[in-house]
């Protein structure tokens, strides 16, 4: 019986992993084509039963994780060296792809977390796991593309044969796209003007980056 359960679990794992080859590009296309519609879709899926939730796409956190895995593979293929004069803690983080992917996942998840909390705060709603889940999931779709642009641009910066301007265009373009969609999302959810929505979005991103620095500084000193 135990062996049968193990085989069935392995069967589900194989199917789920293989299905990513179809659902990842489908999800990516949805987010690129109409990010606000993808975020609305994520909100609707939260009310569906757990076994049918995100049945035709990757769930937003999985989409973020899969994107970081792909970006990490690009960095490995490009032979990106570890940062010079790195602390022992940073060497531990960059020592294995698993550690690096886990760290990047936690780092980039701060962006959707802070944005979701900012939305609830301005809607005067209590912050709990239940209320935080839907906006956090929706924001993970945006964070995935933001993470991809920043990570790929960083890889290009470390390749001497490619002009740094190319990496700069990718990073800046990704950040501008992210902030534009973020502004539209806050404007729609909070029913405010474009200027106020932009300020809310920028402030949420700045706070997320500040929290990230709070995490990075001790790691860099260890």
Buried (B, 14 or more C-beta within 10 A) or exposed (E): EEEEEEEEEEEEEEEEEEEBEEBBEEBBEBBEEEBBEBBBBBEEBBEEEEEEBBEEBBBBBBBBBBBBBBBBEBBEEBEBEEEEEBBEBBEBBBEEEEEBBBBBBEBBBBBBBBBBBBBBEBEEEEEEEEBBEBBBBBBBBBBBBBBBBBBBBBBBBBBEEEEEEBBEBBBEEBBEBBBEBBBBBBBEBBEBEEEBBBBBBBEBBEBBBEBBEEEBEEBEEE
